[in-house]
C-alpha cells in the first residue's frame, strides 16, 4: 500500500509540474494553428464565422473573419510567454463571447430542428466544447498569483 501511495504521489506531482505548461502549449498550438487557417481561407469554421459576423459594422464579414483569425494567433502567441499570460487570458475571454454567439444568432445551424437546447449539431458541439477551453483558462489564470493561507 505504501508503494502505491509513493507511485500515486509521484504521478500527481509530475502532473502538477507539467499540467499548466502543457495547457499553455496546447492553447498556443490550437489558437495559432486554427487562427492562421481563417485569413488563409482554409478554416472549416469559416462559413459559420462569416454567417455570425455578417451583421457587424465597420468591416465586411470576410475582413472580420481575418481579424478574428489574427486575434486568435495573438492569443496563441501570448500563451507562450509567462509575461503575457494575463493578456492571453483577457483576449481569450473576449474571443469566447463571440465564439458562443452562433448558439443564439444561428440556432438553426447549431441545434437540430426541434431540439434546442438539448440536441446540438456538429457545429453546436464544436462551440459548446469551448466550455473546456474556458475552464482550462481559469486554471492557468488561477496559477498566476500565489495565494497564502492563514493558519
C-alpha positions as CSV (number, residue, x, y, z in Angstrom):
1,X,0.0,0.0,0.0
2,X,2.9,2.4,0.8
3,X,4.4,1.7,-2.6
4,X,1.1,2.5,-4.3
5,X,0.9,5.9,-2.4
6,X,4.5,6.7,-3.4
7,X,3.7,6.0,-7.1
8,X,0.5,7.9,-6.8
9,X,2.3,10.9,-5.3
10,X,5.0,10.8,-8.0
11,X,2.4,10.7,-10.8
12,X,0.3,13.5,-9.1
13,X,3.5,15.6,-8.7
14,X,4.5,15.1,-12.3
15,X,1.0,16.1,-13.4
16,X,1.1,19.2,-11.2
17,X,4.5,20.2,-12.6
18,X,3.7,19.7,-16.2
19,X,-0.1,20.3,-16.4
20,X,-0.2,24.1,-16.7
21,X,2.8,24.3,-19.1
22,X,1.0,21.6,-21.3
23,X,-2.2,23.6,-21.3
24,X,-0.4,26.7,-22.2
25,X,1.4,25.0,-25.1
26,X,-1.8,23.4,-26.2
27,X,-3.5,26.8,-26.2
28,X,-0.6,28.2,-28.3
29,X,-0.8,25.4,-30.9
30,X,-4.5,25.5,-31.2
31,X,-5.0,29.2,-31.3
32,X,-2.1,29.9,-33.7
33,X,-3.0,27.0,-36.0
34,X,-6.7,27.5,-36.1
35,X,-6.3,31.3,-36.2
36,X,-4.0,31.1,-39.2
37,X,-6.5,29.0,-41.1
38,X,-9.0,31.9,-41.1
39,X,-7.1,34.6,-43.0
40,X,-5.5,31.9,-45.3
41,X,-9.0,30.8,-46.4
42,X,-8.5,27.2,-45.1
43,X,-10.8,27.2,-42.0
44,X,-13.6,24.6,-41.8
45,X,-15.4,27.1,-39.5
46,X,-15.2,29.9,-42.0
47,X,-18.9,29.7,-43.1
48,X,-20.1,29.6,-39.5
49,X,-18.0,32.6,-38.6
50,X,-19.0,34.5,-41.7
51,X,-22.7,34.0,-41.0
52,X,-22.2,35.0,-37.4
53,X,-20.4,38.3,-38.1
54,X,-22.3,39.3,-41.2
55,X,-24.3,41.9,-39.2
56,X,-21.3,43.6,-37.6
57,X,-20.4,47.1,-38.6
58,X,-17.1,48.7,-39.9
59,X,-15.9,45.8,-42.0
60,X,-17.1,43.1,-44.3
61,X,-17.7,39.6,-42.9
62,X,-14.6,38.4,-44.8
63,X,-12.5,41.1,-43.1
64,X,-14.0,40.2,-39.7
65,X,-13.0,36.6,-40.4
66,X,-9.4,37.7,-40.9
67,X,-9.4,39.9,-37.9
68,X,-10.8,37.1,-35.7
69,X,-8.1,34.8,-37.1
70,X,-5.3,37.1,-36.3
71,X,-6.8,37.8,-32.9
72,X,-6.6,34.1,-32.3
73,X,-2.9,34.0,-33.4
74,X,-2.1,36.8,-30.9
75,X,-3.9,34.8,-28.2
76,X,-1.7,31.7,-29.0
77,X,1.5,33.7,-29.1
78,X,0.6,35.3,-25.7
79,X,0.2,31.9,-24.1
80,X,3.8,31.1,-25.0
81,X,5.3,33.7,-22.6
82,X,4.8,34.0,-18.8
83,X,4.8,37.8,-19.1
84,X,1.8,37.9,-21.5
85,X,-0.4,35.2,-19.9
86,X,-2.8,37.8,-18.5
87,X,-3.2,39.4,-21.9
88,X,-3.8,35.9,-23.4
89,X,-6.5,35.1,-20.9
90,X,-8.2,38.5,-21.4
91,X,-8.1,38.2,-25.2
92,X,-9.4,34.6,-24.9
93,X,-12.4,35.5,-22.8
94,X,-13.3,38.4,-25.2
95,X,-13.0,35.9,-28.1
96,X,-15.2,33.3,-26.3
97,X,-18.1,35.8,-26.2
98,X,-18.0,35.8,-30.0
99,X,-17.5,32.1,-30.2
100,X,-20.8,31.4,-28.4
101,X,-22.8,33.9,-30.5
102,X,-23.9,31.3,-33.1
103,X,-25.7,29.4,-30.4
104,X,-28.1,32.4,-30.3
105,X,-27.8,34.0,-33.7
106,X,-27.7,30.8,-35.7
107,X,-29.6,28.3,-33.6
108,X,-31.0,26.7,-36.8
109,X,-27.4,25.8,-37.7
110,X,-26.1,25.0,-34.2
111,X,-29.1,22.8,-33.0
112,X,-31.1,20.1,-34.6
113,X,-34.6,21.1,-35.6
114,X,-36.9,21.0,-32.6
115,X,-34.1,20.0,-30.2
116,X,-33.0,23.4,-28.8
117,X,-31.0,23.3,-26.4
118,X,-30.5,19.6,-26.0
119,X,-29.6,18.5,-29.5
120,X,-26.6,20.4,-30.8
121,X,-25.4,19.8,-34.4
122,X,-21.8,19.1,-35.0
123,X,-21.3,22.9,-35.3
124,X,-23.1,23.4,-31.9
125,X,-20.9,20.7,-30.3
126,X,-17.8,22.4,-31.8
127,X,-18.9,25.6,-29.9
128,X,-20.1,24.0,-26.7
129,X,-16.7,22.2,-26.2
130,X,-15.2,25.6,-25.7
131,X,-16.5,25.4,-22.1
132,X,-13.4,23.2,-21.6
133,X,-11.2,25.9,-23.0
134,X,-12.7,28.5,-20.7
135,X,-12.2,26.1,-17.7
136,X,-8.6,25.5,-18.7
137,X,-8.0,29.3,-19.0
138,X,-9.4,29.7,-15.5
139,X,-6.9,27.1,-14.2
140,X,-4.0,28.8,-15.9
141,X,-5.2,32.2,-14.7
142,X,-5.6,30.9,-11.2
143,X,-2.0,29.8,-11.2
144,X,-0.7,33.3,-11.9
145,X,-0.9,34.5,-8.3
146,X,0.3,32.6,-5.3
147,X,-2.3,32.7,-2.6
148,X,-1.3,32.4,1.1
149,X,-3.3,30.6,3.7
150,X,-3.7,31.8,7.3
151,X,-3.0,29.2,9.9
